[in-house]
Amino acid sequence: MFSVRLIEHPLPTTDRDVDGLIAWLIDTLALVRKRGDATADHGRAGSVHRLLRDHLIGHPEQSWDAQMLADELAQMPASLNHHLARLVETGLIGFTNEGKGWRKYYLRGGSLSNAVAYLQQHSKLLLQQRFDLINQLWNRSGEPLPVELPQEEGAPFSLGLVDHRPLNDGSEGDLLSHWMNDFGLLGERPGGEIKADSLSVRLFSNLLERNLPLSLDEAAEQHGGQKARVGRILERFRATGMVERVPRTDRLNTALWTAMTTQHQRRGEDWILKKGGFQRLLNETQQSSLLKSLAKGKLSIDDVSKHLSTVEARDQMLLLNLLGGRLPMGYRMAGGSASAVQQRVQDRLDRVLRRMVRVAGLLDEALSNSQPNE
C-alpha cells in the first residue's frame, strides 16, 4: 500500500552536504517523529539516517536483507522492520522475496532520482483519484464575499496521501472520516476523531456546505468544543491547502458600527474626527450624518452600510483600523469548487515534489562523486 506524509521545508542551504540532504529528505517525508529537544547531531546518527546514507541510498545497486541491516545498525529487528515498512510505503524502497531467507530491500529504480520520480507520479495520480469523494460531497455555491481582501500567508504545508482501500467491517468512522485521516486532516494520531460524528468531521462537513467563512466563535457555538481546540483543528485543515483563512468582510459594517459607538462613548466626537479617521477618509456629509446618529445614540449597522456605500473597501478597512476595531477571521474551503480546491492542493504538492526531485539529483551526484574516494 502506498502511504506517504509530505511536509514542506525550504531547500537545504548547501548542495554538497550529503548528511544535510538526507536529513532534509527524512524531514520532508516525516520518517522520524521529532521528540523533545534537538540533538547535537541533528538526528544524523539516528538509525533511519544511517540506513539511508550508508546502505539504501549510498549503495543503490545493492540489496540488503533485514538481518544484515539489523546487525550493522545495532537495531532490534522489530524497530528496523517498522522503518523499512515506512520506506516501502513511500515507494522509494522496494523488496524481493526471491530465494529463501530474509527479504532483500533495495532503492527503487537504481537511483534516488528514479525512486522519487515514482513517488511523484503516484502522488499526483492518487490525489486526482481520491478527490472524487469531495466532488460528491460538495454543496457550496462558491459565491465570493462582497469584498475579497488579500489572503493571509498559507500555513506550513503538510499532506498525507494513502491508497484507497475498502472499509473493514465494524471499523469506526465512515468514508469521509477515513478519507480525512488519509489526507492528514485528523492529525498524526486521530484517536476518537476517526468517528463519523467527531468534531473534526463535523467541522469539515460544515465547510463543504457553507459559503460564508466560519469564525471560531461560530464553530464553537454550533459544534461544541473549546475555541482553542476548534482553532487547532481548523489550522490543521489549513495546513493541507484545502482550507484558507480570510477576513470576514461580510462583518465589516458590524465591526465599524461597534468601533464607532465604542470610541464615541470613550473619547468623543473630536477624537473620532481627527484621530479616528473621519476627516481623513469621509466627506463632510458622511461625517455629519454619522456623528449626528452617534450623538443621539441611534446609529445602526444599516446606517453605517448606507453612509459608507461609496467608500472603497480598503478605505473602510483603514477606517476600522484607525478606530481601533478588529475584523474577525474565518475559515472556508480554498476555492469556489471542488476542482479549484484540488488544484490548490496540487500546486502546493507539486512544489514539494519539485524540491524532492532537486534534492534527489543532488544526492545522486554527491554520492556518485564520493565513491572513488571511499
C-alpha positions as CSV (number, residue, x, y, z in Angstrom):
1,M,0.0,0.0,0.0
2,F,1.3,3.4,-1.0
3,S,1.3,5.8,2.1
4,V,3.3,8.9,2.5
5,R,3.2,12.1,4.5
6,L,4.8,15.2,3.0
7,I,5.8,18.3,5.0
8,E,7.1,21.4,3.1
9,H,10.6,22.6,4.1
10,P,12.9,25.1,2.5
11,L,15.5,23.6,0.3
12,P,18.8,22.9,2.0
13,T,21.3,25.7,2.1
14,T,24.1,23.6,0.6
15,D,24.0,21.2,-2.4
16,R,27.1,19.2,-1.4
17,D,26.4,18.2,2.2
18,V,25.2,14.6,1.9
19,D,24.0,14.4,5.6
20,G,22.1,17.7,5.2
21,L,20.4,16.5,2.1
22,I,19.4,13.2,3.6
23,A,18.2,15.0,6.8
24,W,16.0,17.2,4.6
25,L,14.5,14.1,2.9
26,I,13.8,12.5,6.2
27,D,12.1,15.7,7.5
28,T,10.1,16.1,4.3
29,L,8.8,12.6,4.4
30,A,8.2,12.7,8.2
31,L,10.1,9.5,8.6
32,V,11.2,10.3,12.1
33,R,8.9,11.8,14.7
34,K,10.5,14.7,16.4
35,R,10.5,14.4,20.2
36,G,12.0,16.6,22.9
37,D,14.9,19.0,22.3
38,A,17.1,18.9,19.2
39,T,20.2,16.7,19.5
40,A,23.7,17.9,18.8
41,D,24.0,15.7,15.7
42,H,20.6,16.9,14.4
43,G,19.5,13.3,14.1
44,R,22.3,12.3,11.7
45,A,23.4,9.4,13.9
46,G,19.9,8.0,14.0
47,S,19.1,4.6,12.6
48,V,16.9,5.9,9.7
49,H,19.6,8.4,8.7
50,R,22.3,5.8,8.7
51,L,20.0,3.3,6.9
52,L,19.6,5.6,4.0
53,R,23.1,7.2,3.9
54,D,25.2,4.1,4.4
55,H,23.0,1.5,2.7
56,L,19.9,2.0,0.7
57,I,20.7,5.4,-0.9
58,G,24.5,5.2,-0.5
59,H,24.7,1.9,-2.4
60,P,21.8,1.9,-4.9
61,E,22.9,-1.1,-6.8
62,Q,22.9,-3.4,-3.8
63,S,20.1,-5.1,-1.9
64,W,20.1,-5.6,1.9
65,D,18.4,-8.2,4.0
66,A,16.8,-7.2,7.3
67,Q,19.1,-9.4,9.4
68,M,22.2,-7.8,7.9
69,L,20.9,-4.3,8.4
70,A,19.8,-5.0,11.9
71,D,23.3,-6.2,12.8
72,E,25.1,-3.3,11.1
73,L,22.8,-0.7,12.6
74,A,22.6,-2.3,16.0
75,Q,18.8,-2.3,15.8
76,M,16.2,-4.6,17.2
77,P,14.5,-6.4,14.2
78,A,11.1,-5.1,15.2
79,S,12.3,-1.5,15.2
80,L,14.1,-1.9,11.9
81,N,11.1,-3.6,10.3
82,H,9.0,-0.6,11.2
83,H,11.4,1.8,9.5
84,L,11.7,-0.4,6.4
85,A,7.9,-0.7,6.2
86,R,7.5,3.1,6.3
87,L,10.1,3.4,3.5
88,V,8.4,0.7,1.4
89,E,5.1,2.5,1.7
90,T,6.5,5.7,0.3
91,G,7.5,3.9,-2.8
92,L,11.2,4.8,-2.5
93,I,12.2,1.4,-1.4
94,G,11.3,-2.0,-2.8
95,F,11.9,-5.5,-1.7
96,T,12.1,-9.0,-3.2
97,N,11.3,-12.4,-1.8
98,E,13.4,-14.3,-4.4
99,G,15.2,-17.2,-2.9
100,K,14.9,-18.3,0.7
101,G,15.5,-16.4,3.9
102,W,15.1,-12.7,4.7
103,R,13.5,-10.1,2.4
104,K,16.0,-8.2,0.3
105,Y,15.5,-4.4,0.3
106,Y,16.7,-2.0,-2.4
107,L,16.4,1.5,-3.7
108,R,13.7,1.5,-6.3
109,G,14.9,2.3,-9.9
110,G,18.6,2.0,-9.1
111,S,18.9,5.7,-8.1
112,L,17.1,8.1,-5.7
113,S,16.1,10.3,-8.7
114,N,14.2,7.3,-10.2
115,A,12.6,6.4,-6.9
116,V,11.4,10.0,-6.3
117,A,10.0,10.0,-9.9
118,Y,7.9,7.0,-8.9
119,L,6.7,8.8,-5.7
120,Q,6.0,11.9,-7.7
121,Q,3.8,10.2,-10.3
122,H,1.9,8.1,-7.8
123,S,1.2,11.1,-5.6
124,K,-0.3,13.1,-8.4
125,L,-2.5,10.3,-9.6
126,L,-3.6,9.4,-6.1
127,L,-4.6,13.0,-5.3
128,Q,-6.6,13.2,-8.6
129,Q,-8.5,9.9,-8.0
130,R,-9.2,10.3,-4.3
131,F,-10.6,13.8,-4.7
132,D,-13.7,12.3,-6.3
133,L,-15.3,11.9,-2.9
134,I,-15.1,15.7,-2.2
135,N,-16.7,16.3,-5.6
136,Q,-19.6,14.1,-4.5
137,L,-20.0,15.8,-1.1
138,W,-19.5,19.4,-2.3
139,N,-22.6,21.6,-1.6
140,R,-21.1,25.1,-1.7
141,S,-22.2,27.5,-4.4
142,G,-18.7,29.1,-4.2
143,E,-20.0,32.7,-4.1
144,P,-17.3,35.1,-3.1
145,L,-17.6,37.6,-0.3
146,P,-18.9,41.1,-1.2
147,V,-15.3,42.3,-0.7
148,E,-12.4,39.9,-1.2
149,L,-9.2,41.0,0.6
150,P,-5.8,39.5,0.0
151,Q,-5.4,36.2,1.8
152,E,-3.0,35.5,4.6
153,E,0.2,33.6,4.0
154,G,-0.7,29.9,4.0
155,A,0.1,27.7,6.9
156,P,3.2,25.3,6.6
157,F,2.1,22.7,4.1
158,S,1.5,19.1,5.4
159,L,-0.4,16.5,3.5
160,G,-1.0,12.8,3.7
161,L,-1.5,10.5,0.7
162,V,-2.7,6.9,1.1
163,D,-4.1,4.5,-1.4
164,H,-7.8,3.8,-1.4
165,R,-8.9,0.6,0.2
166,P,-12.4,-0.7,1.3
167,L,-13.5,0.0,4.9
168,N,-13.2,-3.0,7.2
169,D,-16.3,-4.5,8.7
170,G,-17.0,-3.0,12.1
171,S,-14.4,-0.2,11.7
172,E,-15.1,3.1,13.3
173,G,-15.9,6.1,11.1
174,D,-17.3,6.4,7.5
175,L,-15.9,7.1,4.1
176,L,-15.4,10.8,4.8
177,S,-13.6,10.3,8.2
178,H,-11.2,7.7,6.8
179,W,-10.6,10.0,3.7
180,M,-9.8,12.8,6.1
181,N,-7.4,10.6,8.1
182,D,-5.6,9.5,4.9
183,F,-5.0,13.2,3.9
184,G,-3.7,14.2,7.4
185,L,-6.8,16.2,8.3
186,L,-7.2,14.3,11.6
187,G,-3.5,14.6,12.7
188,E,-0.9,12.0,13.3
189,R,-2.9,10.0,15.8
190,P,-6.6,10.5,15.2
191,G,-7.9,8.5,18.1
192,G,-11.6,9.3,18.5
193,E,-11.6,11.8,15.7
194,I,-11.9,9.0,13.2
195,K,-15.5,8.6,14.3
196,A,-18.1,9.8,11.8
197,D,-19.6,12.3,14.3
198,S,-16.3,13.6,15.7
199,L,-15.7,17.4,15.9
200,S,-13.2,17.3,13.1
201,V,-15.6,15.5,10.7
202,R,-18.5,17.9,11.6
203,L,-16.4,20.9,11.0
204,F,-15.1,19.7,7.7
205,S,-18.6,18.7,6.6
206,N,-19.8,22.2,7.5
207,L,-17.1,23.8,5.4
208,L,-18.1,21.7,2.4
209,E,-21.6,23.2,2.7
210,R,-21.0,26.7,3.9
211,N,-20.3,29.8,1.7
212,L,-19.5,32.3,4.4
213,P,-16.2,31.8,6.3
214,L,-16.6,30.0,9.6
215,S,-15.4,32.0,12.6
216,L,-14.1,30.3,15.7
217,D,-16.9,31.6,17.8
218,E,-19.5,30.3,15.4
219,A,-17.8,27.0,15.1
220,A,-17.6,26.6,18.9
221,E,-21.3,27.6,19.3
222,Q,-22.6,25.3,16.5
223,H,-20.4,22.2,17.1
224,G,-19.3,22.5,20.7
225,G,-15.7,22.1,22.0
226,Q,-13.3,24.7,23.3
227,K,-12.3,27.5,20.9
228,A,-8.7,26.6,21.3
229,R,-9.4,23.0,20.2
230,V,-11.5,24.2,17.3
231,G,-8.7,26.6,16.3
232,R,-6.2,23.7,16.2
233,I,-8.4,21.6,14.1
234,L,-9.1,24.3,11.6
235,E,-5.4,25.2,11.4
236,R,-4.7,21.5,10.7
237,F,-7.2,21.7,7.8
238,R,-5.4,24.9,6.5
239,A,-2.0,23.1,6.5
240,T,-3.3,20.7,3.9
241,G,-4.1,23.6,1.5
242,M,-7.8,22.6,1.3
243,V,-8.9,25.4,3.7
244,E,-8.0,29.0,3.8
245,R,-8.4,31.7,6.5
246,V,-9.7,35.1,5.2
247,P,-11.0,38.3,6.7
248,R,-14.8,38.2,7.4
249,T,-15.6,41.3,5.2
250,D,-19.2,40.3,5.5
251,R,-18.9,41.6,9.0
252,L,-17.2,44.8,8.1
253,N,-20.2,47.0,8.7
254,T,-20.8,45.4,12.1
255,A,-17.2,45.8,13.1
256,L,-17.3,49.5,12.0
257,W,-20.5,50.1,13.9
258,T,-19.0,48.6,17.1
259,A,-15.8,50.6,16.8
260,M,-17.7,53.9,16.1
261,T,-20.1,53.5,19.0
262,T,-17.4,52.4,21.4
263,Q,-14.9,55.2,20.6
264,H,-17.7,57.8,20.6
265,Q,-18.6,56.8,24.2
266,R,-15.0,56.6,25.3
267,R,-13.3,59.5,23.5
268,G,-15.9,61.7,22.0
269,E,-16.6,63.4,18.7
270,D,-13.3,65.4,18.4
271,W,-11.2,62.2,18.6
272,I,-13.3,60.4,16.1
273,L,-12.9,63.3,13.6
274,K,-9.2,63.8,14.0
275,K,-7.6,60.5,15.1
276,G,-10.4,58.1,14.3
277,G,-10.1,58.8,10.6
278,F,-13.4,60.5,9.8
279,Q,-11.8,63.7,8.4
280,R,-9.2,61.7,6.6
281,L,-11.4,59.2,4.8
282,L,-15.0,60.6,4.8
283,N,-16.6,63.6,3.1
284,E,-18.5,66.2,5.2
285,T,-21.9,64.8,4.5
286,Q,-20.8,61.3,5.7
287,Q,-19.1,62.8,8.8
288,S,-22.1,64.9,9.7
289,S,-24.7,62.1,9.3
290,L,-22.7,59.5,11.3
291,L,-21.9,61.9,14.1
292,K,-25.5,63.1,14.5
293,S,-26.7,59.5,14.8
294,L,-23.9,58.7,17.3
295,A,-24.8,61.8,19.4
296,K,-28.4,60.7,19.6
297,G,-27.4,57.1,20.3
298,K,-29.4,55.9,17.3
299,L,-26.6,54.8,14.9
300,S,-27.5,51.4,13.4
301,I,-25.5,48.9,11.3
302,D,-27.8,49.7,8.4
303,D,-26.8,53.4,8.8
304,V,-23.2,52.5,8.6
305,S,-23.7,50.4,5.5
306,K,-25.7,53.2,3.8
307,H,-23.4,56.1,4.6
308,L,-20.2,54.2,3.7
309,S,-21.5,52.6,0.5
310,T,-19.4,54.8,-1.7
311,V,-16.2,54.3,0.3
312,E,-13.8,51.7,-1.1
313,A,-13.3,48.6,0.8
314,R,-9.6,49.3,1.6
315,D,-10.5,52.7,2.9
316,Q,-13.2,51.1,5.1
317,M,-10.6,48.7,6.4
318,L,-8.3,51.6,7.1
319,L,-11.1,53.5,8.9
320,L,-11.7,50.4,11.1
321,N,-8.0,50.3,11.9
322,L,-7.9,53.9,12.9
323,L,-10.9,53.5,15.1
324,G,-9.1,50.6,16.9
325,G,-11.6,48.0,15.7
326,R,-10.9,44.5,14.5
327,L,-12.3,42.4,11.7
328,P,-12.7,38.7,12.6
329,M,-11.1,36.0,10.6
330,G,-13.0,33.0,9.2
331,Y,-12.2,29.6,7.6
332,R,-13.6,28.4,4.3
333,M,-12.7,25.9,1.6
334,A,-9.9,27.2,-0.5
335,G,-11.8,27.5,-3.8
336,G,-15.3,28.0,-5.2
337,S,-15.5,24.4,-6.4
338,A,-14.0,21.0,-5.5
339,S,-11.8,21.1,-8.6
340,A,-10.5,24.5,-7.6
341,V,-9.6,23.2,-4.1
342,Q,-7.9,20.2,-5.7
343,Q,-5.9,22.4,-8.0
344,R,-4.8,24.5,-5.0
345,V,-3.6,21.4,-3.2
346,Q,-2.0,20.1,-6.4
347,D,0.0,23.3,-6.8
348,R,1.4,23.1,-3.3
349,L,2.1,19.4,-3.6
350,D,3.9,20.0,-6.9
351,R,6.2,22.5,-5.1
352,V,7.2,19.9,-2.5
353,L,7.7,17.2,-5.1
354,R,9.9,19.5,-7.3
355,R,12.1,20.2,-4.3
356,M,12.4,16.4,-3.7
357,V,13.4,15.9,-7.4
358,R,16.1,18.6,-6.9
359,V,17.4,17.1,-3.7
360,A,17.4,13.6,-5.2
361,G,19.5,14.8,-8.1
362,L,22.0,16.5,-5.8
363,L,22.2,13.4,-3.6
364,D,22.8,11.1,-6.5
365,E,25.5,13.4,-7.8
366,A,27.2,13.9,-4.4
367,L,27.2,10.2,-3.6
368,S,28.5,9.3,-7.1
369,N,31.4,11.7,-6.7
370,S,32.3,10.3,-3.3
371,Q,32.5,6.7,-4.4
372,P,36.1,6.8,-5.8
373,N,37.3,8.3,-2.5
374,E,35.9,5.5,-0.4
